[in-house]
């Protein structure tokens, strides 16, 4: 996660970017309030957010309509996201048996489709993500029992 302190019109805001800051839509927490914001890179190759940024214009944000999910309790059987991105496909279902190297989830990141494969054999316990949802690095994807 990325944490920043921004000053806008002499007021300080604590900002936490919850997923890939280069995505077209980014989930951010501003002083504890969750927002989905659309981003646009205005200068090719330059970072979207600078740590020492001082903004003089208000930032437009759209509040998240859905409630924030509770933290997921994960164990050693939990498969985690190796990169941030958007869930493009879920290749398994709860109760399905999988073998080593079977495809589990497809994560889209920077227009590349990344297939997350099983590192061990077992049965799919719980799936924590939905197709179309955005996830952060290290987020729980599913459990293999």
C-alpha positions in Angstrom: 0.0 0.0 0.0 1.1 3.6 -0.6 0.6 6.2 2.1 0.8 10.0 1.3 0.1 13.3 3.1 -1.4 15.9 0.7 -2.0 19.6 1.4 -5.0 21.1 -0.4 -5.9 24.7 0.4 -3.9 24.6 3.7 -5.7 21.5 4.8 -3.8 18.2 5.3 -5.2 14.9 4.1 -3.9 11.4 4.9 -4.2 9.4 1.6 -3.8 5.6 1.3 -3.8 4.0 -2.2 -5.3 0.6 -1.8 -4.6 -0.9 -5.3 -2.5 -0.2 -8.4 -2.0 3.6 -8.7 -1.6 3.2 -12.5 -5.0 1.6 -13.0 -7.8 3.6 -14.7 -9.9 3.4 -11.5 -8.1 3.4 -8.1 -9.5 2.8 -4.6 -8.2 5.3 -2.1 -8.8 6.0 1.6 -8.8 9.7 2.5 -8.8 10.4 6.2 -10.5 7.0 6.7 -13.2 7.5 4.0 -13.1 5.1 1.0 -13.4 6.5 -2.5 -13.1 5.1 -6.1 -11.4 7.6 -8.2 -10.7 7.7 -12.0 -7.1 8.5 -12.9 -5.5 9.9 -16.0 -1.8 10.1 -16.5 -1.2 13.6 -17.9 2.5 13.3 -18.4 3.9 10.2 -19.9 6.5 8.5 -17.8 5.9 10.7 -14.7 4.4 9.2 -11.5 0.7 9.9 -10.9 1.3 10.9 -7.3 4.4 12.7 -5.9 5.1 12.3 -2.2 5.8 16.0 -1.8 2.8 17.2 -3.8 1.0 20.4 -2.8 -2.2 20.7 -4.7 -4.0 24.0 -5.1 -7.2 22.7 -6.7 -9.8 20.4 -5.1 -9.7 16.7 -6.1 -12.9 15.2 -7.4 -13.8 11.8 -5.9 -16.8 9.5 -6.1 -17.7 7.7 -2.8 -17.8 3.9 -2.9 -21.4 2.7 -3.1 -20.8 -0.7 -1.6 -19.7 -1.3 2.0 -16.0 -2.1 2.5 -15.4 -5.8 3.0 -14.2 -6.9 6.4 -10.5 -8.0 6.6 -10.1 -11.6 5.5 -8.6 -14.1 8.0 -6.0 -16.1 6.0 -4.0 -19.1 6.8 -1.3 -21.2 5.2 -3.8 -22.6 2.7 -4.6 -19.2 1.3 -3.5 -18.3 -2.2 -2.6 -14.6 -2.3 -2.4 -12.2 -5.3 1.2 -11.9 -6.5 0.4 -8.5 -8.1 -2.3 -5.9 -8.0 -4.9 -5.8 -10.8 -8.4 -6.7 -11.9 -9.9 -10.2 -11.6 -10.5 -11.2 -15.2 -11.6 -14.8 -14.6 -12.0 -17.4 -11.9 -11.1 -20.8 -13.3 -12.3 -22.9 -10.2 -15.3 -23.3 -8.0 -15.8 -24.1 -4.3 -15.4 -27.9 -3.7 -13.4 -28.5 -6.9 -10.3 -30.6 -6.6 -7.1 -29.1 -8.1 -3.6 -30.3 -8.9 -0.3 -28.6 -8.9 -0.1 -26.1 -11.8 -3.9 -26.0 -12.4 -5.1 -22.5 -13.3 -7.0 -20.8 -10.5 -7.5 -17.1 -11.3 -6.6 -14.7 -14.1 -5.5 -11.3 -13.0 -5.3 -8.5 -15.5 -2.5 -6.0 -14.9 -1.4 -3.4 -17.4 -3.4 -5.2 -20.1 -1.5 -8.5 -19.5 -3.4 -11.6 -18.4 -1.6 -13.3 -15.6 -2.7 -16.8 -14.8 -2.3 -17.7 -11.1 -1.7 -21.4 -10.8 -2.1 -23.9 -7.9 1.2 -24.4 -6.0 -0.2 -27.6 -4.3 -3.0 -30.1 -4.8 -6.2 -29.9 -2.8 -9.8 -28.9 -2.7 -11.0 -25.3 -3.2 -12.4 -24.1 0.1 -13.4 -20.4 -0.1 -13.1 -17.9 -2.9 -12.6 -14.4 -1.7 -12.7 -12.5 -5.0 -15.2 -11.8 -7.8 -14.7 -11.3 -11.5 -14.3 -7.6 -12.3 -13.1 -6.7 -8.8 -9.8 -5.0 -8.2 -7.3 -6.5 -5.8 -4.1 -5.3 -4.1 -0.8 -7.1 -4.0 -1.0 -9.8 -1.3 -4.8 -9.9 -1.2 -6.4 -13.3 -0.5 -7.7 -14.9 -3.6 -8.9 -18.3 -2.4 -8.2 -21.2 0.0 -6.9 -24.7 -1.1 -7.7 -27.2 1.7 
